Amino acid sequence: MKNHAADIVACDFFTVHTVTFRIYYVFVMIRHSNRRIVHFNVTQNPTAEWTARQVQQAFPFDTAPKYLLHDRGSVFNSYFSGQVKKLGIEEVKTAWRSPWQNPYYERVQGTLQHEALDHMIILNEKHLIKTLSRFIDYYHKSRPYLSLNRNSPIPRKIEPPGDGKIVSTPILNGLHHTCRRVA
């Protein structure tokens, strides 16, 4: 898996319910090599056309990965496959009802839900996008990962004790915090 991780991006949808009982579908794409969320977006009506457009927006100008890993959902139909093929991406579909075959995506989905969305009452689409954007920024820059040697997807610099005292900054109204040394 390590030999091909740089060439694999995984994607899928999960749902979020708002305070007014609207259902939003969150589309997330994650790169296997560094656990970075490459792209996300929200819709109430996921179609193959919309999903293919998300892939095109995520990988402009020959930046597409070699493989795109996803499940066999109805949105990943022949239209979607054709658009992805035009980008030079080979689809890898998981077996029916086998989320364990897409573990990096499943882990990211769980993280987004358990560490951010389960603690928030989502008001509308704008609020959902703002919440996810803030959490993903924290996820990329501050959250430690054992698989990345306790660093974040965007590596943090080492801050020795001589650099000053530790200052904690709240994120998502204090749900999480970033810590930095300040002189």
Backbone as CSV, one residue per row, in Angstrom:
resi,resn,N_x,N_y,N_z,CA_x,CA_y,CA_z,C_x,C_y,C_z
1,MET,0.822,-1.201,0.000,0.000,0.000,0.000,0.867,1.266,0.000
2,LYS,1.981,1.239,0.755,2.837,2.422,0.834,3.419,2.784,-0.524
3,ASN,3.668,1.778,-1.355,4.241,2.038,-2.674,3.304,2.826,-3.575
4,HIS,1.995,2.696,-3.360,1.010,3.327,-4.237,0.233,4.460,-3.566
5,ALA,0.501,4.739,-2.308,-0.287,5.721,-1.558,-0.290,7.101,-2.207
6,ALA,0.820,7.502,-2.794,0.896,8.829,-3.421,0.008,8.935,-4.653
7,ASP,-0.365,7.802,-5.224,-1.178,7.784,-6.444,-2.669,7.582,-6.185
8,ILE,-3.090,7.480,-4.911,-4.476,7.137,-4.589,-5.175,8.287,-3.879
9,VAL,-6.370,8.603,-4.367,-7.286,9.517,-3.684,-8.580,8.753,-3.477
10,ALA,-9.132,8.829,-2.269,-10.391,8.163,-1.953,-11.488,9.210,-1.799
11,CYS,-12.717,8.835,-2.162,-13.822,9.789,-2.044,-15.113,9.066,-1.712
12,ASP,-16.037,9.804,-1.154,-17.380,9.296,-0.886,-18.216,10.413,-0.268
13,PHE,-19.456,10.087,0.026,-20.410,11.013,0.631,-20.762,10.564,2.044
14,PHE,-21.151,11.518,2.877,-21.859,11.221,4.116,-22.899,12.315,4.316
15,THR,-23.876,12.033,5.157,-24.993,12.971,5.320,-24.892,13.728,6.638
16,VAL,-25.445,14.936,6.608,-25.530,15.786,7.792,-26.947,16.339,7.841
17,HIS,-27.562,16.282,9.004,-28.913,16.804,9.200,-28.838,18.156,9.899
18,THR,-29.654,19.095,9.448,-29.664,20.426,10.054,-30.750,20.512,11.113
19,VAL,-30.773,21.637,11.795,-31.767,21.873,12.834,-33.186,21.926,12.245
20,THR,-33.297,22.270,10.959,-34.607,22.328,10.296,-34.920,21.044,9.521
21,PHE,-34.182,19.964,9.822,-34.390,18.627,9.251,-34.071,18.529,7.764
22,ARG,-33.260,19.429,7.261,-32.765,19.284,5.891,-31.596,18.309,5.916
23,ILE,-31.430,17.592,4.826,-30.325,16.643,4.713,-29.350,17.169,3.668
24,TYR,-28.095,17.294,4.075,-27.031,17.704,3.161,-26.067,16.545,2.982
25,TYR,-25.591,16.403,1.761,-24.611,15.378,1.432,-23.249,16.055,1.337
26,VAL,-22.306,15.557,2.107,-20.957,16.106,2.114,-20.074,15.162,1.306
27,PHE,-19.435,15.704,0.273,-18.521,14.940,-0.578,-17.104,15.291,-0.162
28,VAL,-16.309,14.276,0.158,-14.949,14.481,0.636,-13.990,13.630,-0.185
29,MET,-12.842,14.224,-0.519,-11.772,13.510,-1.221,-10.507,13.623,-0.376
30,ILE,-9.846,12.479,-0.130,-8.643,12.459,0.702,-7.515,11.732,-0.023
31,ARG,-6.325,12.324,0.044,-5.139,11.710,-0.552,-4.550,10.723,0.456
32,HIS,-4.274,9.511,0.019,-3.777,8.471,0.916,-2.396,8.770,1.484
33,SER,-1.510,9.322,0.701,-0.112,9.457,1.115,0.079,10.333,2.347
34,ASN,-0.655,11.420,2.441,-0.444,12.349,3.554,-1.722,12.674,4.331
35,ARG,-2.790,11.976,4.049,-4.079,12.137,4.742,-4.682,13.521,4.570
36,ARG,-4.265,14.249,3.555,-4.822,15.583,3.321,-6.164,15.484,2.627
37,ILE,-7.094,16.292,3.082,-8.384,16.404,2.411,-8.152,17.313,1.210
38,VAL,-8.265,16.736,0.035,-7.978,17.437,-1.208,-9.113,18.390,-1.565
39,HIS,-10.348,17.945,-1.299,-11.513,18.724,-1.719,-12.720,18.262,-0.918
40,PHE,-13.605,19.205,-0.632,-14.912,18.843,-0.079,-15.930,19.844,-0.588
41,ASN,-17.181,19.419,-0.619,-18.278,20.307,-0.962,-19.565,19.709,-0.433
42,VAL,-20.617,20.504,-0.465,-21.906,20.139,0.121,-23.002,20.355,-0.897
43,THR,-23.966,19.436,-0.936,-25.125,19.575,-1.816,-26.327,18.894,-1.181
44,GLN,-27.509,19.287,-1.642,-28.721,18.584,-1.218,-29.128,17.524,-2.234
45,ASN,-28.553,17.603,-3.420,-28.936,16.685,-4.487,-27.690,16.187,-5.218
46,PRO,-27.049,15.144,-4.691,-25.841,14.662,-5.360,-26.184,13.921,-6.657
47,THR,-25.643,14.401,-7.748,-25.843,13.752,-9.045,-24.466,13.371,-9.589
48,ALA,-24.464,12.550,-10.611,-23.201,12.159,-11.243,-22.515,13.382,-11.844
49,GLU,-23.292,14.289,-12.431,-22.728,15.491,-13.036,-22.060,16.367,-11.979
50,TRP,-22.745,16.589,-10.865,-22.210,17.407,-9.783,-20.943,16.768,-9.219
51,THR,-20.966,15.471,-8.999,-19.824,14.768,-8.423,-18.625,14.789,-9.368
52,ALA,-18.869,14.586,-10.660,-17.783,14.646,-11.641,-17.172,16.046,-11.671
53,ARG,-17.999,17.070,-11.532,-17.504,18.452,-11.500,-16.605,18.674,-10.285
54,GLN,-16.934,18.042,-9.167,-16.113,18.178,-7.966,-14.728,17.588,-8.192
55,VAL,-14.672,16.448,-8.872,-13.377,15.824,-9.175,-12.576,16.719,-10.111
56,GLN,-13.241,17.303,-11.109,-12.559,18.198,-12.041,-12.022,19.433,-11.321
57,GLN,-12.787,19.970,-10.375,-12.340,21.146,-9.631,-11.182,20.813,-8.696
58,ALA,-11.173,19.597,-8.168,-10.123,19.198,-7.233,-8.779,18.988,-7.922
59,PHE,-8.811,18.625,-9.209,-7.568,18.284,-9.911,-7.432,19.016,-11.236
60,PRO,-7.195,20.317,-11.188,-6.988,21.054,-12.447,-5.561,20.888,-12.960
61,PHE,-5.378,21.097,-14.235,-4.056,21.205,-14.852,-3.114,20.039,-14.552
62,ASP,-3.509,18.861,-14.896,-2.656,17.668,-14.779,-2.193,17.370,-13.357
63,THR,-3.034,17.607,-12.376,-2.681,17.275,-10.995,-3.445,16.050,-10.510
64,ALA,-4.127,15.369,-11.399,-4.973,14.235,-11.035,-4.144,13.054,-10.547
65,PRO,-4.686,12.301,-9.592,-3.996,11.098,-9.129,-4.145,9.976,-10.158
66,LYS,-3.445,8.901,-9.940,-3.543,7.760,-10.853,-4.817,6.960,-10.587
67,TYR,-5.201,6.850,-9.304,-6.358,6.038,-8.928,-7.336,6.852,-8.076
68,LEU,-8.633,6.609,-8.281,-9.696,7.187,-7.471,-10.484,6.034,-6.870
69,LEU,-10.445,5.916,-5.564,-11.093,4.827,-4.840,-12.448,5.294,-4.327
70,HIS,-13.502,4.545,-4.635,-14.844,4.880,-4.148,-15.711,3.640,-4.113
71,ASP,-16.897,3.789,-3.532,-17.805,2.645,-3.443,-18.637,2.521,-4.716
72,ARG,-19.662,1.713,-4.664,-20.498,1.470,-5.842,-21.835,2.209,-5.754
73,GLY,-21.820,3.403,-5.162,-23.026,4.211,-5.055,-23.568,4.593,-6.427
74,SER,-24.854,4.865,-6.487,-25.504,5.154,-7.768,-24.980,6.429,-8.424
75,VAL,-24.400,7.327,-7.650,-23.879,8.574,-8.218,-22.601,8.327,-9.029
76,PHE,-21.923,7.226,-8.763,-20.706,6.876,-9.492,-21.069,6.009,-10.701
77,ASN,-21.868,6.556,-11.587,-22.390,5.804,-12.735,-21.499,5.966,-13.964
78,SER,-22.007,5.591,-15.135,-21.205,5.622,-16.360,-20.819,7.055,-16.760
79,TYR,-21.710,8.027,-16.522,-21.355,9.418,-16.826,-20.151,9.838,-15.983
80,PHE,-20.223,9.581,-14.677,-19.124,9.912,-13.769,-17.844,9.217,-14.217
81,SER,-17.945,7.934,-14.534,-16.774,7.162,-14.964,-16.139,7.757,-16.212
82,GLY,-16.962,8.193,-17.156,-16.447,8.798,-18.377,-15.699,10.088,-18.113
83,GLN,-16.238,10.915,-17.231,-15.588,12.184,-16.907,-14.270,11.965,-16.176
84,VAL,-14.246,10.985,-15.284,-13.031,10.682,-14.542,-11.966,10.118,-15.481
85,LYS,-12.396,9.292,-16.419,-11.465,8.711,-17.387,-10.819,9.800,-18.255
86,LYS,-11.595,10.846,-18.594,-11.056,11.962,-19.374,-9.915,12.669,-18.640
87,LEU,-9.932,12.623,-17.313,-8.869,13.232,-16.515,-7.648,12.320,-16.397
88,GLY,-7.764,11.108,-16.934,-6.659,10.157,-16.855,-6.605,9.408,-15.537
89,ILE,-7.734,9.351,-14.838,-7.810,8.683,-13.538,-8.459,7.317,-13.724
90,GLU,-7.872,6.310,-13.104,-8.447,4.971,-13.129,-9.285,4.775,-11.864
91,GLU,-10.523,4.353,-12.038,-11.399,4.120,-10.894,-11.100,2.761,-10.266
92,VAL,-11.152,2.735,-8.945,-11.066,1.486,-8.196,-12.301,1.458,-7.312
93,LYS,-13.190,0.505,-7.601,-14.451,0.416,-6.858,-14.351,-0.658,-5.790
94,THR,-14.833,-0.318,-4.602,-14.840,-1.294,-3.516,-15.978,-2.282,-3.729
95,ALA,-15.900,-3.400,-3.047,-16.963,-4.396,-3.126,-18.226,-3.847,-2.454
96,TRP,-19.351,-4.400,-2.827,-20.632,-3.982,-2.275,-20.627,-4.123,-0.758
97,ARG,-21.031,-3.073,-0.060,-21.133,-3.032,1.401,-19.840,-3.465,2.087
98,SER,-18.735,-2.906,1.643,-17.425,-3.229,2.218,-16.654,-1.954,2.551
99,PRO,-17.102,-1.187,3.548,-16.412,0.071,3.866,-14.975,-0.143,4.318
100,TRP,-14.654,-1.321,4.805,-13.288,-1.596,5.235,-12.298,-1.550,4.069
101,GLN,-12.792,-1.583,2.828,-11.906,-1.502,1.668,-11.516,-0.061,1.337
102,ASN,-12.105,0.897,2.025,-11.773,2.308,1.846,-11.508,2.913,3.232
103,PRO,-10.504,2.392,3.948,-10.343,2.755,5.358,-9.937,4.197,5.610
104,TYR,-9.116,4.794,4.744,-8.694,6.175,4.990,-9.874,7.127,4.898
105,TYR,-10.742,6.918,3.896,-11.929,7.763,3.796,-12.829,7.555,5.011
106,GLU,-13.068,6.294,5.375,-13.967,6.005,6.497,-13.456,6.645,7.784
107,ARG,-12.142,6.650,7.961,-11.565,7.266,9.146,-11.758,8.780,9.132
108,VAL,-11.546,9.395,7.981,-11.741,10.841,7.861,-13.205,11.199,8.101
109,GLN,-14.107,10.421,7.532,-15.535,10.678,7.746,-15.860,10.607,9.230
110,GLY,-15.369,9.584,9.903,-15.606,9.454,11.340,-15.030,10.622,12.113
111,THR,-13.840,11.057,11.734,-13.213,12.198,12.396,-14.042,13.461,12.212
112,LEU,-14.475,13.720,10.981,-15.293,14.914,10.723,-16.587,14.878,11.528
113,GLN,-17.206,13.713,11.580,-18.473,13.623,12.305,-18.271,13.658,13.817
114,HIS,-17.353,12.829,14.348,-17.220,12.701,15.794,-16.505,13.873,16.452
115,GLU,-15.539,14.466,15.755,-14.763,15.542,16.374,-15.286,16.935,16.041
116,ALA,-16.216,17.041,15.102,-16.735,18.370,14.747,-18.257,18.392,14.720
117,LEU,-18.854,17.629,13.823,-20.288,17.778,13.558,-21.187,17.233,14.669
118,ASP,-20.749,16.209,15.399,-21.570,15.670,16.490,-21.721,16.662,17.638
119,HIS,-20.842,17.655,17.699,-20.863,18.635,18.787,-21.473,19.968,18.372
120,MET,-21.990,20.030,17.160,-22.536,21.275,16.632,-23.973,21.044,16.166
121,ILE,-24.784,22.056,16.297,-26.115,22.048,15.686,-25.979,22.845,14.398
122,ILE,-26.079,22.143,13.291,-25.890,22.777,11.989,-27.178,23.492,11.599
123,LEU,-27.047,24.758,11.221,-28.212,25.583,10.907,-28.621,25.491,9.436
124,ASN,-27.631,25.553,8.535,-27.928,25.558,7.104,-26.662,25.190,6.334
125,GLU,-26.743,25.248,5.021,-25.604,24.870,4.181,-24.394,25.764,4.433
126,LYS,-24.618,27.060,4.534,-23.519,28.003,4.764,-22.818,27.698,6.088
127,HIS,-23.579,27.418,7.122,-23.017,27.092,8.427,-22.239,25.778,8.377
128,LEU,-22.748,24.796,7.646,-22.067,23.508,7.497,-20.722,23.691,6.797
129,ILE,-20.703,24.449,5.712,-19.455,24.677,4.970,-18.444,25.435,5.839
130,LYS,-18.907,26.424,6.566,-18.020,27.192,7.440,-17.442,26.309,8.550
131,THR,-18.264,25.482,9.160,-17.813,24.580,10.215,-16.799,23.581,9.677
132,LEU,-17.109,22.957,8.535,-16.188,21.989,7.943,-14.879,22.662,7.520
133,SER,-14.951,23.853,6.963,-13.741,24.571,6.547,-12.826,24.840,7.731
134,ARG,-13.398,25.300,8.823,-12.594,25.585,10.018,-11.987,24.314,10.589
135,PHE,-12.791,23.246,10.648,-12.261,22.002,11.197,-11.187,21.415,10.282
136,ILE,-11.388,21.463,8.978,-10.401,20.912,8.046,-9.093,21.703,8.134
137,ASP,-9.167,23.003,8.355,-7.955,23.798,8.557,-7.212,23.300,9.804
138,TYR,-7.941,23.069,10.887,-7.355,22.500,12.109,-6.815,21.100,11.828
139,TYR,-7.569,20.302,11.107,-7.199,18.928,10.767,-5.881,18.892,10.005
140,HIS,-5.683,19.822,9.088,-4.467,19.855,8.281,-3.264,20.433,9.026
141,LYS,-3.483,21.426,9.866,-2.362,22.172,10.436,-2.015,21.840,11.878
142,SER,-2.935,21.262,12.648,-2.683,21.105,14.078,-2.924,19.708,14.635
143,ARG,-3.862,18.978,14.092,-4.235,17.685,14.669,-3.123,16.665,14.449
144,PRO,-2.651,16.001,15.526,-1.572,15.016,15.373,-2.097,13.657,14.906
145,TYR,-1.244,12.930,14.161,-1.574,11.606,13.644,-0.454,10.646,13.986
146,LEU,-0.779,9.503,14.539,0.237,8.508,14.824,0.921,8.044,13.543
147,SER,0.146,7.862,12.474,0.714,7.371,11.213,1.645,8.384,10.557
148,LEU,1.580,9.634,10.974,2.467,10.678,10.445,3.490,11.100,11.508
149,ASN,3.851,10.162,12.390,4.813,10.418,13.471,4.384,11.577,14.363
150,ARG,3.112,11.591,14.697,2.496,12.595,15.570,2.596,14.005,15.027
151,ASN,2.639,14.095,13.716,2.617,15.403,13.068,1.283,15.534,12.346
152,SER,1.039,16.655,11.732,-0.193,16.884,10.994,0.087,16.762,9.495
153,PRO,-0.955,16.664,8.656,-0.723,16.557,7.212,0.112,17.699,6.640
154,ILE,-0.059,18.897,7.140,0.861,19.995,6.817,1.797,20.053,8.025
155,PRO,3.024,19.558,7.879,3.906,19.387,9.042,4.112,20.674,9.831
156,ARG,4.089,20.509,11.150,4.334,21.631,12.052,5.823,21.720,12.346
157,LYS,6.308,22.914,12.592,7.717,23.060,12.952,7.887,22.757,14.442
158,ILE,9.077,22.340,14.791,9.391,22.057,16.187,9.614,23.384,16.897
159,GLU,8.944,23.556,18.040,9.048,24.792,18.813,9.670,24.480,20.170
160,PRO,10.978,24.694,20.321,11.642,24.380,21.591,11.169,25.297,22.719
161,PRO,11.351,24.870,23.973,10.892,25.668,25.117,11.441,27.094,25.150
162,GLY,12.604,27.308,24.575,13.191,28.652,24.579,12.461,29.650,23.694
163,ASP,11.518,29.177,22.876,10.797,30.076,21.973,9.693,30.869,22.665
164,GLY,9.447,30.623,23.934,8.433,31.391,24.655,7.395,30.500,25.306
165,LYS,6.358,31.144,25.845,5.314,30.387,26.533,4.296,29.845,25.537
166,ILE,3.569,28.839,25.954,2.560,28.201,25.104,1.258,28.982,25.201
167,VAL,0.698,29.317,24.045,-0.580,30.023,23.976,-1.562,29.125,23.228
168,SER,-2.715,28.904,23.818,-3.749,28.057,23.224,-4.809,28.934,22.558
169,THR,-5.157,28.588,21.315,-6.165,29.335,20.571,-7.361,28.427,20.304
170,PRO,-8.562,28.832,20.738,-9.735,27.971,20.512,-10.165,27.935,19.042
171,ILE,-10.666,26.776,18.638,-11.208,26.568,17.301,-12.604,25.998,17.460
172,LEU,-13.526,26.407,16.604,-14.934,25.983,16.668,-15.512,26.229,18.057
173,ASN,-15.381,27.464,18.511,-15.930,27.896,19.802,-15.394,27.088,20.976
174,GLY,-14.123,26.690,20.898,-13.490,25.984,22.001,-13.590,24.477,21.928
175,LEU,-14.159,23.938,20.876,-14.261,22.491,20.719,-12.875,21.866,20.592
176,HIS,-11.978,22.552,19.891,-10.577,22.134,19.747,-9.692,23.357,19.967
177,HIS,-8.408,23.112,20.112,-7.456,24.200,20.339,-6.182,23.940,19.538
178,THR,-5.548,25.021,19.122,-4.195,24.934,18.586,-3.266,25.563,19.610
179,CYS,-2.095,25.004,19.739,-1.113,25.519,20.691,0.140,25.927,19.958
180,ARG,0.632,27.124,20.270,1.838,27.662,19.656,2.664,28.339,20.752
181,ARG,3.942,28.375,20.547,4.816,29.128,21.458,4.912,30.562,20.965
182,VAL,4.784,31.502,21.879,4.834,32.922,21.553,5.891,33.571,22.454
183,ALA,6.769,34.360,21.846,7.847,35.017,22.613,7.298,36.135,23.471
